[in-house]
Amino acid sequence: MPHRTSRRTLLTVTAAATVAAATGALASAGPASAHAASGHHPASGHHDASTDRRLRRIIAGMSLEEKVGQLFVMRVYGHSATDPDQADIDANLREIGVRTAAELVSAYHVGGIIYFTWAHNTRDPHQIAALSNGIQRAALAERHRIPLLISTDQEHGIVCRVGEPATLLPGAMALGAGGSRSDTRRAAWIAGTELAALGIKQNYAPDADVNVNPANPVIGVRSFGSDPASVADLVAAQVKGYQGAGVAATAKHFPGHGDTNTDSHTGLPVIEHTRQEWEELDAPPFRAAVRARIDSVMTAHIVVPALDPSEDPATLSRPILTGILREELGYDGVVVTDSLGMEGVRTKYGDDRVPVLALLAGVDQLLNPPNLSVAWNAVLEAVKDGEISEARIDESILRILRLKTRLGLFRDPFVSARGVDRTVGIRPHRAEADEIAERTTTLLADPGALLPLSRRSHRRLLVVGADPASPSGTTGPPTTTLTEAFTELGFSATALSTGTAPDPARTAEAVAAARGKDAVIVATYNLTATSTQLALVDALVATGVPVVAVAIRNPYDAAHLTGRGVAAVLASYSWTDVELRAAARVIAGRARPRGRLPVPVPVQRADDPARVLYPVGHGLRY
């Protein structure tokens, strides 16, 4: 296949060239992490022979049903392992056929459980720790006393399951804007330390996708950026941070989900990169993760014809998972699927075939199937019928048990209330999160040098804009958070939520509220050319009051704000409190803007889609 230069490739090439000129190399990694001292030894290639002999004896004594169970990581509703609320019991009976997490462990012998906010697993730190302990007690009551591997998606930024009072940290693209390996590793270490104190020992982070498509609906700010080398550096830094804290890191979504217009939750994306483009754009962060000896890698429900002409999704592709990940990249750690309930993996095959094909492709852990009974029994029958050999699933179980051993779960799977109090959301962690966030806020435009705002000349502020729901359900809303932050900084600030699609009446209300104010702060969220948020911005600019726009998710909003008379534009990359408070401090001059764009912001013109408005490395100072 001839080499094809796509629009995204052009943007990436521009980005790489610009970042070198604008910012130089990434900040140095700083002092050695606690990784070496922690006693935690990541997966690839180094296995203790005596430990393996012990684990193989455990596997040899397991029934086939127990072996199949070890392969599954399942959701379960409820805040308690044995006494959830009745609504959660009803949900468990409806979806899984059990009442509680303890019954799930007993009935299916699952090897892991994943926590979700919407499943009511993450109310508060002490409850989470108690839930983890209850799950482990249920596991140790089983015949072989094999602890469970409890996991969650705690990327920080826009994907966050454990919220306040735990420490919330900047997400990947914000850290990419900060450009510091030291900050990136430290953020992961803080996050990992707190997860471990809650009994969560596998984190589905970092995101190793290179976001070269501004229209990507599923990755975006979950990526560190668009430059493969920079993303690779920061992925490796987070691997060392998480695993240094005793938590398994997970690079996702292999072989790379950064260039898609389709959300794999609702469809099956096709990545049209050539093999050469994949090697140059998508592979470097995963190679870096393997070099950093990452514990687990998550698969993507995407089709990459250049890597597998069968057009099976990567989760079910032996050429991709075994041929490339295991054999070419030399990875011998745990491979976990993305959720098997997502439409991307269910498009081509039924729910009974998906887990079987995933195992045949080289997967070890089967994550969150929509119907556990169907999936579990399908794997069981595939082994009984000889489609999957028992030796093949023994390989996966050995990898899983090795990981549980390295994480100390066989030694002591329990956590303590005292450990929660000493670790989770403590003042030093929160202060450090604030400092890291300040180094990520990016000032994109300030044509009239309005910023920083002075309390003497611009004391009266109106804060308007979008109020998306908190990723963890514990922070925000953004307009209130910004208003409170400005008030604490000595301004007189008023909040007015106008939403992501303000109607003319709401816009008129905002215009009326702006009268008599010294400046207006507008929080924008995922702007498009037809967004009514732009009509709001135009109406506010027309009042003559200076308007400062904060893109609280995608920095690409800046392209839609250019030429509209906005006084200043900043990017915070997420709307959790830690990033919004940092943006307020930057606007007020209590912190200097230090972030630089980790992605290019293209001009929003159909006739010139590859033209860049703000290149990688762009970021103003004062």
Stockholm file with secondary structure:
# STOCKHOLM 1.0

chainA/1-622         MPHRTSRRTLLTVTAAATVAAATGALASAGPASAHAASGHHPASGHHDASTDRRLRRIIAGMSLEEKVGQLFVMRVYGHSATDPDQADIDANLREIGVRTAAELVSAYHVGGIIYFTWAHNTRDPHQIAALSNGIQRAALAERHRIPLLISTDQEHGIVCRVGEPATLLPGAMALGAGGSRSDTRRAAWIAGTELAALGIKQNYAPDADVNVNPANPVIGVRSFGSDPASVADLVAAQVKGYQGAGVAATAKHFPGHGDTNTDSHTGLPVIEHTRQEWEELDAPPFRAAVRARIDSVMTAHIVVPALDPSEDPATLSRPILTGILREELGYDGVVVTDSLGMEGVRTKYGDDRVPVLALLAGVDQLLNPPNLSVAWNAVLEAVKDGEISEARIDESILRILRLKTRLGLFRDPFVSARGVDRTVGIRPHRAEADEIAERTTTLLADPGALLPLSRRSHRRLLVVGADPASPSGTTGPPTTTLTEAFTELGFSATALSTGTAPDPARTAEAVAAARGKDAVIVATYNLTATSTQLALVDALVATGVPVVAVAIRNPYDAAHLTGRGVAAVLASYSWTDVELRAAARVIAGRARPRGRLPVPVPVQRADDPARVLYPVGHGLRY
#=GR chainA/1-622 SS CCCCCCHHHHHHHHHHHHHHHHHCSCBCCCSCCTTGGGTCCCSTTCCCHHHHHHHHHHHHTSCHHHHHHHTEEECCCCSSSSCCCHHHHHHHHHHTSCSSHHHHHHHHCCSEEEECTTTTCCSCHHHHHHHHHHHHHHHHTSTTCCCCEEEECEEETTEESSCTTSCCCCCHHHHHHHTBHHHHHHHHHHHHHHHHHTTCCEECCCBCCCCCCTTCSSSGGGSSCSCHHHHHHHHHHHHHHHHHTTCBCEEEEETCCSSCSSCTTTSCCBCCCCHHHIIIIIHHHHHHHHHTTCSEEEECCCBCTTTCTTCCCGGGCHIIIIIIIIIISCCCSEEECSCTTSHHHHSSSCTTTHHHHHHHHTCCBEECCSCHHHHHHHHHHHHHTTSSCHHHHHHHHHHHHHHHHHTTTTTCCCCCHHHHHHHTTCHHHHHHHHHHHHTTCEEEECTTCCCSCCTTTSCEEEEEECCCCCSSSSSCCHHHHHHHHHHHTTCEEEEEECCSSCCHHHHHHHHHHHTTCSEEEEEECSCCTTCHHHHHHHHHHHTTSCEEEEESSCTTHHHHHTTTTCSEEEECSCCSHHHHHHHHHHHTTSSCCCCCCSSCEECCCTTCTTCEEECTTCCCCC
#=GC SS_cons         CCCCCCHHHHHHHHHHHHHHHHHCSCBCCCSCCTTGGGTCCCSTTCCCHHHHHHHHHHHHTSCHHHHHHHTEEECCCCSSSSCCCHHHHHHHHHHTSCSSHHHHHHHHCCSEEEECTTTTCCSCHHHHHHHHHHHHHHHHTSTTCCCCEEEECEEETTEESSCTTSCCCCCHHHHHHHTBHHHHHHHHHHHHHHHHHTTCCEECCCBCCCCCCTTCSSSGGGSSCSCHHHHHHHHHHHHHHHHHTTCBCEEEEETCCSSCSSCTTTSCCBCCCCHHHIIIIIHHHHHHHHHTTCSEEEECCCBCTTTCTTCCCGGGCHIIIIIIIIIISCCCSEEECSCTTSHHHHSSSCTTTHHHHHHHHTCCBEECCSCHHHHHHHHHHHHHTTSSCHHHHHHHHHHHHHHHHHTTTTTCCCCCHHHHHHHTTCHHHHHHHHHHHHTTCEEEECTTCCCSCCTTTSCEEEEEECCCCCSSSSSCCHHHHHHHHHHHTTCEEEEEECCSSCCHHHHHHHHHHHTTCSEEEEEECSCCTTCHHHHHHHHHHHTTSCEEEEESSCTTHHHHHTTTTCSEEEECSCCSHHHHHHHHHHHTTSSCCCCCCSSCEECCCTTCTTCEEECTTCCCCC
//
